[in-house]
């Protein structure tokens, strides 16, 4: 079964054209991933395409919205769980 973390790893790798297979929930998005703000938004838009029902508000979206990969996983899981309910 593919986990949310797996989807995030794959999407990051595709968007940034780099290997992100070793990221963990503790990975700090702003300090550890070396993504500029444009690439980060591209990543989130690509993630929306991969996760049915996931939608980020582009007006309020930034790297500070999610401090770690774990907070992003939690957000995605919460959105998908609410869609299933």
N, C-alpha and C positions, 0 to 999 in steps of 0.2 A: 504494500500500500504506500502510495506517495504521500508524504507529510507536507505540511505547509512550509516547513524549513527546507525540504527538498525543492519545492516549487520556487522558493525565494532564491536558493543557491543557483538553480538552473537559470532563472530569469536574470539574475545579476550577471552571471557568466555570459549569457547571450548578449545582453545590452552593453556591457562594458568590454566585451571581447577579451575576457581574462578568466582565470580559474578562481572561483570562489567556493570550491567544494569543501574547504576547511573552515568556513565560518560557523560560528556557534551562536546560541541565543545570547551569549555575553558579548558578542562582537559589537563594538561601538560604531554606529553608522557614520557619525561625523569624523571620528578620528582614525578609525581602522580601515575604512573602505576606500579612501582617496577618490571619492566621487564629487565632481563639481555639482552645483545646483541643477544645471540643465540635465546632466546625466542621471541624477537622482530622480528627477521628474519623469524622464524617459523610462527609467526602471519601474516606477510606480504605475505608469500608464501600461507598460507591458504586463505588469502583474495583474492589472485589472482585466486584461484580455485573457489571462490564463485562469483566473478564479471567477467563476460565474457569480454575479451579484455584487462583486466587489467594486466600489466606486470611491475615489478619493476626491475631496473638495479641492480643486486646483487654486482657489482663492486663498485658502488658509494653509496650504501644504508647504512644508519645508523639512529640512533635515531634523529640525528640533521637534517636529511632530512625533518622531519616533527616535528615541535615544539609542536603543540597541536593537539588534535583530530580534531579540526576544519580545520587545514591546510591539514590534511590527507583526510577529507571528501571533501574538495575543489578539491584536486588532483584527487581523484577517480571520482568525478562528472565531472571534466573537461575531463578526459580520456574517460569516457563512453559517454559523449556528442560528443566528436570528432569522436568516433567510429560510432555514429548514423548519423552523418552528411554525 
